[in-house]
Amino acid sequence: MYERGCSVGENGLVSIEVNNESGVSVDEAEIAALARNVLDAMRVHQQAELSVVLVDEASMEQLHIQWMDEPGPTDVLSFPMDELRPGKADEEPEPGLLGDVVLCPQVAKVQARAAGHSFEEELLLLTTHGILHLLGFDHAEPEEEKEMFALQRKLLLTFLAARGKA
């Protein structure tokens, strides 16, 4: 389906890897920048490893059936590895494998049109959403949903404002 790899930056820190296997043109650098911003804001260790993979609808549908037992492609799936959690201000965060966020650009395009914003913004929103799931956030209960979506919005708007896009 997809392969994980590791990309090490010049400073020795493990960089965020973005693999586009979807056939849809996306700004991989922008996705990586957003991911770094979210991980920094959530006080995740600089050496935590994250992979973002963009796949086509058929691949996403296979993953959706295999892992969620749900038909059809979905927008984003998260596969946590070491169950890392957001760092606390008074503690040193732990390094480890954060996990994989899998995005489906074709589904994201449809959702972006329906929501009235750009395809790029939808991909950034889904990336943020997926990372929050990797960090243990969920939206199964109303209070959890309220907390997760407020944090997701804050993280995305902060990133977009810093980039001059909000």
N, C-alpha and C positions, 0 to 999 in steps of 0.2 A: 504494500500500500504506500507507505512513505518511509524514508530512512532518516534517522537522526544523525546528526554530525555535530562536531564541536568546532567552534571558531574562537581562537584566542587572540585577543587584541595585543597591541604592541606593549602595553603596560603590564602584561602578564595576567590580566583579569580575563575571565571567560566572558566573551561577548554574547549578546543575545543573537540567536540564529533565526533568520527568517528564510524559509524555503518556499518558493512559489511553484507549485506543481499543478496549478489550476488552469493554466492557459489564458488567464485574464491578466492584463497588465495592471500592476499595482505599484505603489511607491513603498518598496521594501524598507528603504532608509527611514521613512517617516514612521512606519510601524515599529521599527527597532527603537527609534528615538522616543516614541510614546511609551513603549515597554520599559525602557530604562527610566524614564520619568516616573512611571507608576511604581516601579520597584524601589526607586530612591524615596519617593514620597511615603511608601509603606515600610521603609526601613528594612528592606530585604538586603542581605549580605551582598557585597559587590561581586563575590565569586559564585553566587547562586546561578545555576544554569537554567536557561529558558529557551525553548524552541517554539517558534510560531510557524505553522505549516498551513499553506493555502492549497486546498484541493478542489477538484471538480465535483459536480453534483453526484455523479455515480459513486465516487470514492466516499463522499460524505454520507451518502445513503447507506453504504455498506457499514461504515463506522456507527451510524445512528442505530441501525438494526442490531449490530453485534453488541454494542455497549449499553444501549438504552431500550432495546427491544421495541423501537418505534419505527414505523415505515416512513420513507421519504427522506430527502436531505434536510438538514437543519442548518442554522446559521453558524453556530460555534459549539465546539465540544472542548472540554478541558480534561486532561489526564494528569493528575498530580502524582508526583513520585515520592519525595521525602517528607511530605506533609509539613512543609515550612509554613510558618505563620508570620504575620507582620511583626516587626521588631518593636520593642518598647524603648522609650527615650533613655531609660536608665540601664539598658542591657545591650551587650554586643550581640548583633544578630548572628545566627548560625549559617555557615555555608552549606550548600547541598544542591541537589537536583530539584528545581521547582516543578518542572514537568513540561508538558506540551499543550499548546493551545492550537486547535485545528479550526480554520475558518473556511467558509465556502463563499467566495466572492459572488457567484451567480445568485445565491439566496440573498446576500447582502444588497445587491443591486435592486432587487424587487422590494426589499424592506426600506431601503433609502427613499425610493420613489413614494412609497406609501406614507413614510414619515415626513416627507417634504424637506429632506436635507440631502447633502451630496453623498455619493458612493464612498468617497474617501472618509467622510465623517462617520459613516456607518461602520466601515472597517475598523476605524480607531475605537469607536464605541464597543464593538464586539471584542476587540483585542483587550480593552480594559476589563470588560465583563469576564472574559475567559481567565485573565490573570487573577481577578478577585476570587473566582472559583478555586483556582489553584491555591490561594491563600486561605481557603476555608470558609469563604463567604458563600451564602446560599440565599435563595428567595422562595423557599417552600412555604414558609409561614409569613403572614402579613408584616409582622415587625421586622423579620429578617429582610424581606423585600424592601421595605422602607429604608432600612439602614444601608443595604447593599446598593440600591439604586441612587440614593443620595450621595454616597461615597463615589460611585461610578461617575456621576454627573460632575461632582467637584473635581475629581482627578482629570477628566476629559476637558472640562472648561479651563482649568488652570493650564494644561498643556497647550490648548488652542490659543489662549490669550498670550502665553509666552512666545508663541510662534506668529503672533499677529493675525490669527485666523478666527478669533471669536468676536 
